[in-house]
Amino acid sequence: MFTSFKIVQLNLQTAKKPNAEFKKYKIMNKAILLLCILFFRSAILLGGTNKISYTKAVTIYRKEFAQHHQNHFLTSKELVYKWRKEEFQNPEVWSAFMEYCLNEVKSKSEADYYALCFDLGENLSLFGQFQDAFPFLFRVEEYMRGKSKDAFPYYYEFQNRMGLVYYNFKRFHQAKKYFRILINDTEAPINLRISTFNSFGLIYRTTNQLDSSQHYFELGLVLARKNNREDWVGIISGNLGECYYKRNKIDLAKPLIETDYKNSCESKQWESAMLALISLARIDINKQLLQAAQVKLQTVDSLTKLYFHGVTLRRNYWETLALLKDKMGDYQAAFTAQQRYLDYLDTINEQEELINFHNTEFQIEFQKKQAQIKLLASKKKRAEQILTLSIGIVCCILLGLIIVVRQIILKRRKEREVLTLQKLRAEDELKNVDSQMRLVLSNLSEKNDLIDQLQQEIEHYNSSVPTLETSSDQIQLLDKLQSFKLLTSDDWDVFRKLFEKLHPGFFDRFEHLSEEITKADLRLGALIRLKSSTNEMAKILGISIESVQRTHLRLRKKLMLEQAIDLERLIRSL
């Protein structure tokens, strides 16, 4: 450690010692800031076209895409790493182009889309842009939820990155949730587990839980030494040394901080080396090695003129210098150093408050947006459910209508079949009735023919055997035969029933034509309706053709019809 310290000291012997007042330092910073503002304004006015526009970025994307054999993932990843946010015209253009790259990848592969989201979030967080990184990492977390870790090659890196983002937001409880996954999983990469032990130590040190902080720093240091990770040995040694120092374990703290100083110098991490040197100066002050402490602080002051450093280092430097001057009895210098320390402390507190405010504001706004997204998603899901339910109801109604219509069609088809069968049966029945009726008429005609033949034989017998007077038996026989020549009541009843089946309501309608209609007229009308000839009518009725014609004529007169054809038309229309 002393060899490294002497080398640095020799290199800085010619450096100018600090003699500017703090107010002058602040004035110089303001002047530099003003010059920077003027410079950037001039750059915008004179060379603003060098900023990347959305159109330019998309054009370059397409050219790169053609060179990567139509691979969206490789093209997007290259440009995401190539351009910083500050290189675009404004944050909105940068955000729009990032979404363009992501959507191009998503159109081909969902897994590549979330892998690119992780790469983008990781890259942003490495540059300290935690607020920009968080939304992309959050998308990955939503996608990973409920899935196996084996599906994500970047699973452990994601846990570490999310823990660091929440650590930066000072949401330590949330950060520990991710870090604990890496500690408990022995399959996690060694470097991430070492980093996680260190992060746990920092969390507990920040919350002033020094016992827990020391515990995790020691675990991390053991693991780093076991795996020969000298980079992590130096980092954790410095952190553990600070923890020992705060717990007043100075003898344990000094070698660890010296190791941190040595490794920082070798790796040219000068800000870390200066912080370690300030801690060593503080230890020297506690051991009353005031001259050694003064040399170390002079070395730090010289290094600050050569290398970048933050306000935290300046705060620690002036705090330690005030302590040193107080021990040396130079109270005026101690008072001046104390004032500068308090100024830097106020500046740091203001910056931290501002950062905490912005982080809190960002998280509230992000959570608000996420709540809105969830609300919209919930409304969308509810709308989809309502739509699905509506579609289901409509489908059920349509299905019900189809079933009802089908039943109606089947019913009507069945009714038509029944009607057809009934019609066929009716037709068969009518044909049967017609056949029976004509059979009856035929039988009547044959009976009347037989009666005529018998009458003729009796008359012939009477003419060949004359007697003085006719016997009573002969008279009765002739009367009986005469009655047989007419259509009997029973025959008429049978005929009328059959005719009514064939022509329902005919007789009622026929009788309404005239009040003078007789039974003989009804019988004649029925035979006319059956299209019987005059000869057939005479045979059926058992009368002569002339009698039929006279009856026909009387009927026309009753109905006031001149022609026989008119009577036939009238009767057939009934």
QUILINUR-V146990 format. One record per residue. OMEGA is omega in radians with two decimals (999 if undefined). Layout:
omega->(OMEGA:OMEGA)
This chain:
omega->(-3.09:3.09:3.13:-3.12:-3.13:3.12:3.13:-3.11:3.14:-3.13:-3.04:-3.07:-3.10:-3.11:-3.14:-3.12:-3.11:3.09:-3.13:3.09:-3.10:3.14:3.08:3.12:3.13:3.11:3.13:3.12:3.12:3.12:3.12:3.13:3.12:3.10:3.11:3.13:3.12:-3.14:-3.11:3.08:3.10:3.12:3.14:-3.11:-3.03:-3.04:-3.10:-3.11:3.12:3.07:-3.06:3.06:-3.14:-3.13:3.13:-3.13:-3.14:3.12:3.11:3.11:-3.09:3.09:3.10:3.13:3.11:-3.13:-3.13:3.07:3.07:-3.14:-3.10:-3.06:-3.13:3.13:-3.11:-3.11:3.14:-3.09:3.08:3.12:-3.05:-3.00:3.02:-3.14:-3.08:-3.10:3.14:-3.10:3.10:-3.12:-3.13:3.11:3.10:-3.13:-3.14:-3.13:3.08:3.13:3.09:3.12:-3.12:-3.12:3.08:3.11:-3.10:-3.14:-3.13:-3.08:3.10:-3.13:3.10:3.12:-3.12:3.04:3.09:3.05:3.12:3.13:3.14:3.11:3.13:-3.12:3.14:-3.12:3.10:3.09:3.09:-3.14:-3.01:3.14:3.09:-3.10:-2.97:-3.12:3.14:3.09:3.13:3.08:3.14:-3.13:3.12:-3.13:-3.09:-3.04:3.09:-3.12:-3.13:3.13:-3.13:-3.13:-3.06:3.12:-3.09:-3.03:-3.07:3.09:3.12:3.13:3.13:-3.09:3.10:3.09:-3.14:3.12:3.12:3.07:3.11:3.09:-3.09:3.00:-2.96:3.14:3.13:-3.13:-3.12:3.12:3.14:3.13:-3.11:3.09:-3.13:3.14:-3.06:-3.10:-3.12:3.11:3.14:3.12:-3.06:-3.09:3.11:3.11:3.10:3.12:-3.12:3.07:3.12:3.14:3.08:3.12:3.13:3.13:-3.10:3.09:3.12:3.13:3.07:3.03:-2.93:3.12:3.13:3.11:3.12:-3.11:-3.08:3.06:3.13:3.09:3.13:3.13:3.11:-3.12:3.14:3.11:-3.14:-3.10:3.06:3.09:-3.04:3.12:3.14:3.07:3.14:-3.09:-3.07:3.09:3.12:-3.14:3.13:3.09:3.09:3.13:3.10:-3.12:3.12:3.12:3.09:3.04:-2.97:-3.11:3.09:-3.07:-2.98:-3.12:3.14:-3.14:3.06:3.09:3.11:3.14:-3.12:-3.12:3.13:3.10:-3.13:3.14:3.10:3.02:-2.90:3.12:3.08:3.13:3.13:3.10:3.12:-3.13:3.08:3.10:3.11:3.09:3.12:3.10:3.11:3.11:3.12:3.14:3.14:3.06:-2.97:-3.14:3.11:3.13:-3.14:3.11:-3.12:-3.14:3.05:3.09:3.11:-3.12:3.11:-3.13:-3.13:3.12:-3.08:-3.02:-3.14:3.09:-3.10:-3.11:3.12:3.12:3.12:3.10:-3.14:-3.12:-3.10:3.08:-3.13:3.13:3.10:3.11:-3.13:-3.12:3.10:3.12:-3.11:3.11:3.11:-2.98:3.09:3.10:3.11:3.13:3.13:3.13:3.12:3.11:3.11:3.10:-3.14:3.09:3.12:3.12:3.09:3.14:-3.14:3.13:3.10:3.13:3.14:3.10:3.12:3.12:3.12:3.11:3.14:3.11:3.11:3.12:3.12:-3.11:3.11:3.13:3.13:3.12:3.09:3.11:3.12:3.09:3.10:3.11:3.13:3.11:3.10:3.11:3.11:3.10:3.12:3.13:3.12:3.10:3.10:3.11:3.11:3.12:3.12:3.11:3.13:3.12:3.11:3.12:3.12:3.12:3.11:3.11:3.13:3.11:3.10:3.11:3.12:3.13:-3.14:3.13:3.13:3.10:3.11:3.14:3.13:3.13:3.13:3.09:3.11:3.11:3.10:3.11:3.11:3.12:3.11:3.11:3.12:3.12:3.11:3.11:3.13:3.12:3.11:-3.14:3.11:3.08:3.13:3.11:3.13:3.13:3.14:-3.13:3.13:3.06:3.10:3.14:3.12:3.13:3.11:3.14:3.12:3.13:3.13:3.08:3.13:3.12:3.10:-3.14:3.12:3.14:3.13:3.13:3.14:3.13:3.11:3.11:-3.13:-3.13:-3.14:3.11:-3.11:3.08:-3.08:3.14:-3.07:-3.13:3.14:3.14:-3.14:3.13:3.12:-3.14:3.14:3.10:-3.13:3.11:-3.14:3.12:3.08:-3.12:3.14:3.09:-3.06:3.13:3.12:3.12:-3.13:3.12:3.11:-3.12:-3.08:3.11:3.13:-3.11:3.12:3.08:-3.11:-3.13:-3.07:3.06:-3.08:-3.05:3.11:-3.14:-3.12:-3.13:3.14:3.13:-3.12:3.13:-3.08:-3.12:3.14:3.08:3.11:3.11:3.12:3.14:3.14:3.13:3.14:-3.13:3.08:-3.14:3.12:3.12:3.09:3.11:-3.14:3.14:3.13:3.10:-3.12:-3.12:-3.09:-3.10:3.12:3.10:-3.11:-3.14:3.14:3.12:3.09:-3.12:3.11:3.11:3.12:-3.12:3.14:-3.13:3.11:3.13:3.13:-3.11:3.10:3.08:-3.05:-3.04:3.10:-3.14:3.10:3.11:3.14:3.12:-3.13:-3.10:-3.13:3.11:-3.10:999)
